[in-house]
Amino acid sequence: MTTTTGPGLAGVPLSLTPLNRKDFVSDQEVRWCPGCGDYAVLATFQGLMPQLGIRRENTVIVSGIGCSSRFPYYVDTYGMHSIHGRAPAIATGIAMTRPDLAVWVVTGDGDALSIGGNHLVHALRRNVNITIMLFNNRIYGLTKGQYSPTSEQGKVTKSTPVGSVDRPFNPVSLALGAEATFVARTVDSHRAHLTEVLSAAITHRGAALVEIYQNCPIFNDGAFDSLKGADGGLIPLRHGEPVIFGPDNARCVVRGPDGSLRVAYVEDVDPAEVLVHDAHADDPGLAFALSRLTDTADLVTAPIGIFRDVERPTYDDLARDQLTVQTDPGERIASLQKLIAGGDTWTV
């Protein structure tokens, strides 16, 4: 069995016996619409877990509300289908108290970025050791087709019959603005890329957010077709490599005179001008600039891959260190009792 270890899995027991995909398939009927991109993500996840070698009983999946949030039912691990938008908060509690667990969060663009926006931002800011899969189909699917925080301006839906006037969120920009230590984007139908990104995310120690472009065939079919074709505008990011893309790698990303990034044709620029991606840069500014190349209107271009991967102390590790007292158990109990019965008490 191939096992993948890394700082993010420190303290998480690995299986002593070989695992396979069937070990991570539950007995529940998968109830997504035919053709939903969630099937591809689920299959990729179930195929990845045996490669990581993490024991099922040391894996926890927490979800919120939405189509994507049915995910824990379909994986034979521990899981919780929690309440709308609160999955990062619940996952934070689990990560704090159980460092022996690999903690995943499964959420959608509505669940994470609307009612759950505050929880998402602070989980990323704190750098809690959790891995967040954000399924982005740019629509509310479970409630039957209302516009979401990532829907493009002008989007006609049941809740915006004459077109949305909202400016959409860019989830990657949001995560980088919160200074998440690992931020990536991938696509449901690109299984090899999805596997690679999720593997890097779970082995990263700290808050990892992976945005997954995911097709909703019922309420927003073909939302990402402009990116997926042979002539599509997916911009692959690989650390240490020039940012080039498109048929025959004819296009590239260069820095403009004002410091901003722009797309150009390779034949029109000096090779030295082509941007070389640095996912490990301490300053998230360059990664943020790359995220702004995402065309949130017509999706002509969108970078995919790992935007940022840096090391920072995690919130849960730091908090546990504060609770570690180098004394015998009796003295720890006495110290706790002293804290509980401190000066700010009164008798009723």
C-alpha distance (Angstrom), angle and dihedral (degrees) to the residues before:
residue distance angle dihedral
M1 . . .
T2 3.80 . .
T3 3.78 112.1 .
T4 3.77 127.1 -168.4
T5 3.76 118.1 -152.3
G6 3.76 132.0 178.4
P7 3.80 142.0 145.1
G8 3.79 91.2 -70.9
L9 3.81 90.9 61.6
A10 3.80 96.8 45.0
G11 3.79 106.8 135.6
V12 3.82 94.1 14.2
P13 3.83 110.4 120.1
L14 3.79 115.8 -125.3
S15 3.79 122.8 -142.0
L16 3.80 116.0 -91.9
T17 3.80 90.8 -152.6
P18 3.80 127.9 56.1
L19 3.79 115.0 -92.3
N20 3.78 129.8 -155.9
R21 3.77 137.3 -167.9
K22 3.82 93.4 -90.0
D23 3.80 89.9 61.6
F24 3.80 88.3 66.7
V25 3.82 97.3 45.8
S26 3.80 113.4 98.6
D27 3.82 126.7 -150.0
Q28 3.81 92.1 -111.5
E29 3.78 122.1 113.2
V30 3.80 109.7 -112.8
R31 3.79 105.3 -123.1
W32 3.78 107.4 -169.0
C33 3.77 123.7 122.8
P34 3.82 115.7 -88.8
G35 3.78 109.7 -88.5
C36 3.81 95.0 19.7
G37 3.80 114.0 152.6
D38 3.80 88.9 -132.2
Y39 3.82 89.1 78.4
A40 3.81 90.9 61.5
V41 3.80 92.5 49.1
L42 3.81 91.8 47.6
A43 3.80 92.6 49.7
T44 3.80 91.2 47.7
F45 3.80 91.6 49.1
Q46 3.81 92.8 49.0
G47 3.79 89.3 49.6
L48 3.80 93.3 47.5
M49 3.80 98.6 50.4
P50 3.83 96.2 67.5
Q51 3.81 89.0 50.7
L52 3.80 90.0 54.8
G53 3.79 90.2 50.0
I54 3.81 94.0 -143.1
R55 3.79 113.2 155.7
R56 3.80 113.8 -111.9
E57 3.80 91.2 -128.4
N58 3.81 89.4 55.9
T59 3.80 93.6 52.5
V60 3.81 122.5 88.6
I61 3.81 126.4 -176.1
V62 3.81 117.5 -165.2
S63 3.79 120.8 -170.8
G64 3.77 137.6 177.9
I65 3.81 125.1 -150.7
G66 3.79 127.5 -51.9
C67 3.78 140.1 66.8
S68 3.81 92.0 -63.5
S69 3.79 90.5 50.2
R70 3.81 92.3 70.8
F71 3.81 84.9 74.7
P72 3.86 97.6 101.3
Y73 3.81 91.0 59.4
Y74 3.79 91.7 61.0
V75 3.81 99.3 49.4
D76 3.81 120.3 73.1
T77 3.80 96.8 -130.9
Y78 3.78 134.1 89.8
G79 3.77 112.3 -67.7
M80 3.76 147.1 158.9
H81 3.79 129.9 -145.7
S82 3.79 95.6 -153.5
I83 3.80 133.3 179.3
H84 3.78 130.5 -64.9
G85 3.81 112.4 -63.9
R86 3.80 95.5 -13.8
A87 3.80 100.7 99.1
P88 3.86 94.3 103.8
A89 3.82 90.7 52.6
I90 3.80 93.1 50.4
A91 3.80 91.5 43.8
T92 3.81 88.8 51.9
G93 3.80 90.0 57.7
I94 3.79 91.5 49.6
A95 3.81 93.3 48.2
M96 3.81 90.6 47.8
T97 3.79 95.2 53.2
R98 3.80 101.8 32.4
P99 3.81 114.1 43.7
D100 3.82 88.0 168.0
L101 3.81 91.3 71.2
A102 3.80 132.5 86.2
V103 3.82 101.9 -136.8
W104 3.81 120.7 -156.1
V105 3.79 127.6 -176.3
V106 3.81 119.9 -156.7
T107 3.79 115.7 -165.7
G108 3.78 142.2 147.2
D109 3.79 135.6 -127.3
G110 3.81 91.5 -97.0
D111 3.80 97.0 42.0
A112 3.82 95.1 45.0
L113 3.78 103.0 36.0
S114 3.80 104.1 34.9
I115 3.80 117.0 38.1
G116 3.82 90.4 3.9
G117 3.80 98.8 46.8
N118 3.79 95.8 105.3
H119 3.81 93.4 49.8
L120 3.80 92.3 46.9
V121 3.81 94.3 50.2
H122 3.80 94.5 49.5
A123 3.80 94.7 45.2
L124 3.81 87.6 54.7
R125 3.80 93.8 42.8
R126 3.80 92.3 50.4
N127 3.80 91.7 47.6
V128 3.78 95.5 -131.6
N129 3.80 112.1 -174.2
I130 3.81 97.2 -108.8
T131 3.80 133.1 118.2
I132 3.81 115.7 -133.6
M133 3.80 122.6 -160.1
L134 3.81 107.8 -164.5
F135 3.81 110.5 -165.7
N136 3.80 106.5 -153.6
N137 3.81 116.4 -166.9
R138 3.83 93.4 150.8
I139 3.83 92.2 -123.3
Y140 3.80 142.6 72.0
G141 3.80 101.7 -105.5
L142 3.81 105.1 171.3
T143 3.81 92.6 54.1
K144 3.79 91.0 46.2
G145 3.77 111.8 -98.6
Q146 3.79 116.5 -34.6
Y147 3.81 120.2 150.3
S148 3.81 116.0 -92.9
P149 3.83 135.5 -153.9
T150 3.82 89.3 -88.5
S151 3.82 98.0 46.7
E152 3.78 113.5 118.9
Q153 3.79 121.6 -108.8
G154 3.79 111.2 -88.3
K155 3.81 92.5 29.1
V156 3.81 109.7 156.8
T157 3.80 111.4 -144.5
K158 3.79 138.8 145.5
S159 3.81 89.5 -85.0
T160 3.83 95.0 40.3
P161 3.81 104.4 40.7
V162 3.81 93.1 167.4
G163 3.80 96.1 37.0
S164 3.78 136.5 -74.9
V165 3.79 116.7 -82.5
D166 3.81 94.0 -166.8
R167 3.79 122.0 109.6
P168 3.81 106.3 -126.9
F169 3.77 126.4 -119.5
N170 3.79 119.4 -112.8
P171 3.84 99.5 -144.6
V172 3.81 93.6 -159.5
S173 3.82 92.0 51.5
L174 3.80 89.4 47.7
A175 3.81 92.5 51.9
L176 3.80 92.6 47.1
G177 3.80 90.2 48.5
A178 3.80 87.7 55.8
E179 3.84 86.5 50.8
A180 3.79 95.2 -119.8
T181 3.79 108.8 -175.6
F182 3.82 94.5 -135.4
V183 3.80 123.0 34.1
A184 3.80 126.0 166.6
R185 3.78 143.1 156.2
T186 3.79 130.9 -150.9
V187 3.82 141.0 160.5
D188 3.81 129.7 -109.3
S189 3.81 95.4 -129.2
H190 3.81 95.9 47.6
R191 3.80 97.0 81.4
A192 3.80 99.2 174.2
H193 3.79 91.8 49.1
L194 3.82 91.8 44.5
T195 3.81 90.6 51.5
E196 3.80 92.5 48.4
V197 3.80 94.1 49.4
L198 3.82 95.6 45.0
S199 3.81 90.9 48.4
A200 3.81 90.8 53.0
A201 3.81 90.7 46.1
I202 3.81 97.5 53.1
T203 3.81 92.9 45.1
H204 3.82 90.6 51.9
R205 3.80 113.5 95.5
G206 3.77 108.1 -132.2
A207 3.79 138.7 30.5
A208 3.79 109.7 -23.9
L209 3.80 122.1 -174.3
V210 3.79 121.2 -168.6
E211 3.79 116.4 -174.7
I212 3.82 110.5 -154.9
Y213 3.79 119.0 -161.6
Q214 3.81 100.4 -138.2
N215 3.78 127.6 -176.8
C216 3.81 122.1 -128.8
P217 3.82 104.6 -159.0
I218 3.80 94.2 -168.9
F219 3.80 106.8 45.9
N220 3.82 104.8 15.2
D221 3.77 107.5 16.9
G222 3.80 117.4 177.3
A223 3.81 94.6 12.6
F224 3.81 90.6 145.0
D225 3.80 101.0 31.3
S226 3.81 90.9 108.4
L227 3.79 88.7 64.4
K228 3.79 101.1 40.4
G229 3.81 102.0 59.7
A230 3.78 126.9 93.3
D231 3.80 89.3 -97.2
G232 3.80 93.2 42.6
G233 3.75 126.4 132.9
L234 3.79 101.9 -121.4
I235 3.82 107.1 142.0
P236 3.82 109.6 -154.9
L237 3.79 115.4 -146.2
R238 3.80 120.5 -154.5
H239 3.76 123.2 171.0
G240 3.81 112.8 -107.1
E241 3.80 94.7 9.8
P242 3.83 131.3 106.6
V243 3.80 113.1 -99.1
I244 3.80 102.4 -116.6
F245 3.80 128.4 146.5
G246 3.78 148.6 156.1
P247 3.80 131.3 66.4
D248 3.81 109.4 -20.1
N249 3.84 87.4 -2.4
A250 3.78 87.6 -82.8
R251 3.80 95.8 153.4
C252 3.77 132.3 59.4
V253 3.80 144.7 174.8
V254 3.80 119.5 -107.8
R255 3.78 134.9 174.4
G256 3.79 114.6 -108.5
P257 3.83 126.5 -137.5
D258 3.80 90.3 -95.8
G259 3.82 92.0 53.3
S260 3.80 95.0 -104.3
L261 3.79 122.3 124.1
R262 3.79 124.3 -113.9
V263 3.78 139.5 175.1
A264 3.82 117.7 -108.9
Y265 3.78 139.8 164.7
V266 3.79 114.5 -94.6
E267 3.78 92.2 -132.7
D268 3.80 90.7 57.8
V269 3.82 98.5 55.0
D270 3.77 139.2 57.3
P271 3.85 109.3 -100.0
A272 3.80 88.0 -124.9
E273 3.82 89.1 63.1
V274 3.80 94.1 60.9
L275 3.79 110.1 106.8
V276 3.80 117.0 -113.1
H277 3.80 110.5 -148.2
D278 3.81 118.0 -121.0
A279 3.80 109.7 -171.8
H280 3.80 91.2 172.6
A281 3.80 97.4 58.0
D282 3.78 110.3 131.8
D283 3.80 92.5 -140.5
P284 3.84 110.5 68.9
G285 3.81 91.4 -152.8
L286 3.80 97.1 100.4
A287 3.81 92.6 45.2
F288 3.80 88.5 50.2
A289 3.81 90.7 51.1
L290 3.81 89.1 52.5
S291 3.80 90.5 50.6
R292 3.80 89.2 56.3
L293 3.80 89.6 64.1
T294 3.80 85.4 75.7
D295 3.78 107.8 110.7
T296 3.81 100.7 -141.1
A297 3.81 92.5 -176.1
D298 3.81 109.8 51.5
L299 3.82 98.3 0.4
V300 3.78 93.4 -127.5
T301 3.79 90.4 151.4
A302 3.81 135.0 15.8
P303 3.81 128.9 165.9
I304 3.81 115.4 -131.9
G305 3.79 130.0 -169.7
I306 3.77 132.6 52.8
F307 3.80 111.8 -24.3
R308 3.81 96.5 178.1
D309 3.81 135.3 10.7
V310 3.81 114.7 166.9
E311 3.79 136.1 147.9
R312 3.80 122.3 -111.6
P313 3.82 132.6 154.1
T314 3.79 109.7 -90.4
Y315 3.78 124.2 -122.8
D316 3.79 93.8 -126.3
D317 3.83 93.9 49.2
L318 3.81 91.8 49.1
A319 3.81 92.6 46.9
R320 3.79 92.2 49.9
D321 3.80 90.2 49.8
Q322 3.80 89.0 58.0
L323 3.80 90.2 55.2
T324 3.79 93.7 51.8
V325 3.81 108.7 99.0
Q326 3.79 117.2 -175.5
T327 3.81 95.1 -136.6
D328 3.80 136.6 97.4
P329 3.84 118.9 -84.3
G330 3.81 93.2 -101.6
E331 3.79 92.3 56.4
R332 3.82 91.4 46.6
I333 3.81 90.7 54.1
A334 3.81 90.8 48.3
S335 3.81 90.6 49.6
L336 3.81 91.1 50.1
Q337 3.80 91.9 48.9
K338 3.79 90.2 49.6
L339 3.79 90.0 52.6
I340 3.82 93.0 48.4
A341 3.82 93.0 47.6
G342 3.79 95.9 41.9
G343 3.78 128.3 140.6
D344 3.81 95.9 -75.8
T345 3.80 96.0 75.1
W346 3.77 134.2 104.4
T347 3.80 139.5 -172.6
V348 3.80 120.8 -117.4
